[in-house]
Amino acid sequence: MHGRNEARLTLTLGHLYPDQLNLYGDRGNILTLKRRCELRGIELRVVGLGIGDALAPDEYDLLFIGGGQDKEQAPVAQDLFETKGIGLWAAIEDDMPVLAVCGGYQLLAHYYRPAEGPDMKGLGVFDAWTVHKGPRTPRCIGDVVISWHGMTVVGFENHGGRTYLGTARPLGKVLKGNGNNAEDGTEGAVYRNTYGTYLHGSLLPKNPHFADHLIGLALQRKYGLRRLTSLSMPPGEIMNGSTPAQPVSVEDPTTLLRPLDDRLEWQAHAAILERLGLYEEAVAALRHAEAA
Amino acid sequence: MQQHRPSSVISQGPNQGESRGSRWLRPKKGRPEVKPGSVTGAARAGQRSRRRRLSLRAALAVISGRAAGAFSRRLRLGGGTSIVGLVAQRLYPDIISHLAAQLEHGSVLVTGTNGKTTTSGFLAAILRDAGLRVWRNREGANLLRGVAGALVVRALPNGNLRRAGQAISVFEIDEAVMPQAIRLLEPRAVVFVNLFRDQLDRYGEVESVAARWRQMVKELPETTALVLNADDPTTASLGEQARGPVLYFGLEDLTLDLSGQDGQGTPGTHQVVDSRSCVRCGSDYHYSARFYSHMGHYQCPHCGLERPSPVVRALHVRQDTFDRLRVTVETPTQLGEIVIPLPGLYNVYNALAAITAAQALGISWEPIVSGIEQFKPAFGRGERVQVAGRTLRLLLAKNPTGLNEVLRTLFSEGTPRHVLFVLNDHIADGRDVSWIWDVDFERAKGLTASLTVAGSRAFDLALRLKYAGFAPEEMTLIPSTPLRALEELTGSQPPGRKGKGRGRGRRQLPERQAAAMMTSSAATPSAEEQTTSLREMAVSFPGYGLAAALEQAIEQTPAGETLFIVPTYTGLLEIHRELERRGLTPHYWEGRD
């Protein structure tokens, strides 16, 4: 199928703390990235980075950090700070796409302040901080929808801590659910190509556009736009023989990727929207699948 | 109504000795109606009147609770045992301890994430065979009101239990309400089957449940025996806190070690490990054998904490048929073979837990063997129902480890199976379904003879299966409600509404053209489209709701074959309701014991 691709595209995903931070079906995110790459003839290697493993930024093209139990989170926070901190900072400043979910998101902000006990220090990638206000404050639990670049992203949130943004840009605006703190309508945080979010469920399976966004960013960063469009991915391959719906843009590297049959993904996405009463958005999501 | 059992010893089989069961009976100490001791006459009179007040109050609670239950059943609001307990507790908060104190042989509590119902079922069967009258709470009614309900329905209108002699209660208790249950019931034994990740939105993380358990065990009286799973590190560690006797059970058959056959090293399989680090020092355990999830023979390389040596041991497990497991069990006094009439390694643990609890109560070997071997599976735990020449097997699976073990049981022999998955996300299921991504559905790939996916999260599960390698046309997706936006877009109508929109613009859009709109490639229509394909599925689903799903799944199962139904908790309730509607299973509130 992809015989015309002379050089096989390869990406390496660093999965941080797969044994400690694996609480909320994070595996779904990895499976999604892997499958969506493979269907396009891109090889995605997944490398687990546990406690004590150094992070050499030039070995990876994508990074993922999930969420975990509190008990597991403390040693992780220490390792993140002491062992992986410099490498992770270098990767992030060099525009490597990073996805951090739930606990991982909290670890990339300044600190996590538990209801009792000392603060857990974060990496400070996002100018944001998290406070747990004690057992009286209800956890943020439930389906959540945010708007992201004019589209919806759906997921499930379950967090006790409230995250407040300083100068960090939010990932999106909350349409339904709680988001960062159930107060200001923001959800997640973005710094360069690093995305922090509370959305799991898993996040990527039902949000193929977001998954492709990450893959596109990684490809663009590794191979460069020009090389991708001219050399590695002939236009026929990229666009599947049809006229491009929209021109390839530098802003949205997703347009580099060959569309996949994502009807089930978008139906699952739309089903969540409909349950939450976002009917128009559900129609828009299904139309998006159709346009692809 | 019900035939009275001879109140002392029952003898049914030829080899059931006369003294069986009654020998060990240890009437409960220190539980007369009034606390003994030297009390003055005035105090005694005061106590008498207080006692009268309390039993009046208990009587009122019993009457009101049972009336509420009767109304609830009449109005078809539900099984009615929880409402009984709820009302009775509201009128008399101490109704549980008031009634439980009258049980001649006290109570046993069973808790844990998976296997509570089956374990307490095994134990109840053993105790019954030992000649006791066993009272249980209804499956699923495992909060305090369920316990209260179970006692109240067996109480007389005067607030006393009827036939409390020879009676023992076996209650399965939700892990979250264990502390209160222990306080109210003062159990003779507490069985902890295991601890897995389950319903994070409701219980919190595994570690926080474990912390509550540790606290609770510290407060147990010295007279309460603890029955613990040696192979589950978190559960086993509770033994360190105990003041009373501790009895461990565990698996010793090393041929079951996963790392030998299809464990972590082999790609494609995935184990969910919910407890990996040492409860004492936090280092990761080292396993010399792992049976599933975090169950196995473990040791902490740092502080040396290791699996305690069990007193009840399964030396050898052999599978005769799908649901006949031949297990060699060793106890301090016996070595024998027991046939467990249920599938899956998890049921070996459940049986061991029940055997160990029976040991803790001093039960002899014969009722242990007969209780387990003649066990009838409980509601949804391997239960068998005949429908139109097909056999339905209901296998509840409500968390990642539970579902992984059900899948392993179903697919490890490589036999193709007909399967209906039901994934719901109601409160009782846990609203967060992301755990399905931790389940090893990959092992079912290529082994489903037919596959139907239903429930309020059917789309999520279908997507999970797609990423496990199932082609969408391999599965029949039946969501619980129509996806209106999709109908809008394709102009299709859900079944039963066809025709209403005829003549309108969007109705005229031919289905095939609508289908093409939904495909990403402009593939030309082919004969393949005649079959149930994704294209058709995208336009309209074969139906909506669980009744339709059950119908479809049965239809896809040829007569004479078995359809395995794997639902989450409320999915199981819905399936049962649907089977009841068809007159296929007894109403679950009708007497069972």
Interface residues (C-beta under 8 A of the other chain):
Chain A: D19 N22 L23 Y24 G25 D26 R27 G28 L31 T32 R35 Q69 D70 K71 E72 P75 R139 I141 G142 F156 N158 H200 G201 S202 P205 K206 N240 S242 P259 L260 D261 D262 R263 L264 E265 Q267 A268 A270 A271 L273 E274 Y279 A282 V283 A285 L286 R287 A289 E290 A292
Chain B: R197 L200 D201 E205 V206 E207 S208 H270 V273 R276 S277 G282 D284 R431 D432 V433 S434 W435 I436 W437 D438 F459 D460 A462 L463 R464 K466 Y467 P472 P479 L483 R484 A485 L486 E488 L489 M517 M518 T519 S520 S521 A522 L534 A538
